[in-house]
Amino acid sequence: MKRIHILLVEDNEGDILLTTDALEEGKIINKVSVVKDGKLAIDFLNNKEPYVDAEIPNLILLDINLPKKNGHEVLKYIKGSEKFRHIPIIMLTTSSSEKDIHEAYNHYVNCFITKPVDVDEFMEAVTKIESFWISIVQLP
């Protein structure tokens, strides 16, 4: 069975729980790592303490509204790095702002999804993300 490593960059405990629950209910065996701010996401990718043994993820779920470095800054860093730019990034955020959408795509986000407010719809959205990006798409 196909196994992938997902890095979830999210500071909201409720959204972390919902996302990880939805991924666990899926049919694919995943490893999910969670970091709660933008600086930690970059540290994770660069194997800085406390992530010295972290594996490079196959897919990143990235929020915009994060402490220390926001999602746009993290996206810009990753897509500007030859070492990391191949990693698909899904912006999964509460924002539906045209400015945020344009900025994300201008920095080469692979997909922009506004988080549904309804819990069941949120769970369904994460399940569909998993289904598409893991079952259909060939990841590097």
ChimeraX attribute file (.defattr): number of C-alpha atoms within 10 A of each C-alpha:
attribute: neighborCount
match mode: 1-to-1
recipient: residues
	/A:1	6
	/A:2	9
	/A:3	11
	/A:4	16
	/A:5	16
	/A:6	21
	/A:7	23
	/A:8	23
	/A:9	25
	/A:10	26
	/A:11	18
	/A:12	13
	/A:13	10
	/A:14	9
	/A:15	16
	/A:16	17
	/A:17	11
	/A:18	16
	/A:19	22
	/A:20	19
	/A:21	14
	/A:22	19
	/A:23	23
	/A:24	15
	/A:25	12
	/A:26	15
	/A:27	13
	/A:28	16
	/A:29	15
	/A:30	17
	/A:31	15
	/A:32	17
	/A:33	16
	/A:34	18
	/A:35	18
	/A:36	18
	/A:37	23
	/A:38	26
	/A:39	17
	/A:40	21
	/A:41	24
	/A:42	18
	/A:43	16
	/A:44	23
	/A:45	18
	/A:46	17
	/A:47	15
	/A:48	13
	/A:49	11
	/A:50	10
	/A:51	14
	/A:52	12
	/A:53	11
	/A:54	15
	/A:55	15
	/A:56	17
	/A:57	19
	/A:58	19
	/A:59	21
	/A:60	24
	/A:61	23
	/A:62	27
	/A:63	29
	/A:64	24
	/A:65	18
	/A:66	20
	/A:67	14
	/A:68	12
	/A:69	16
	/A:70	16
	/A:71	27
	/A:72	22
	/A:73	17
	/A:74	22
	/A:75	27
	/A:76	17
	/A:77	14
	/A:78	23
	/A:79	18
	/A:80	13
	/A:81	11
	/A:82	8
	/A:83	12
	/A:84	15
	/A:85	16
	/A:86	14
	/A:87	18
	/A:88	21
	/A:89	23
	/A:90	21
	/A:91	27
	/A:92	24
	/A:93	20
	/A:94	14
	/A:95	17
	/A:96	12
	/A:97	10
	/A:98	9
	/A:99	9
	/A:100	17
	/A:101	17
	/A:102	13
	/A:103	15
	/A:104	23
	/A:105	15
	/A:106	10
	/A:107	16
	/A:108	17
	/A:109	23
	/A:110	13
	/A:111	15
	/A:112	21
	/A:113	18
	/A:114	16
	/A:115	20
	/A:116	15
	/A:117	9
	/A:118	9
	/A:119	12
	/A:120	11
	/A:121	12
	/A:122	18
	/A:123	21
	/A:124	15
	/A:125	19
	/A:126	22
	/A:127	19
	/A:128	16
	/A:129	18
	/A:130	19
	/A:131	16
	/A:132	12
	/A:133	15
	/A:134	19
	/A:135	14
	/A:136	9
	/A:137	9
	/A:138	8
	/A:139	13
	/A:140	8
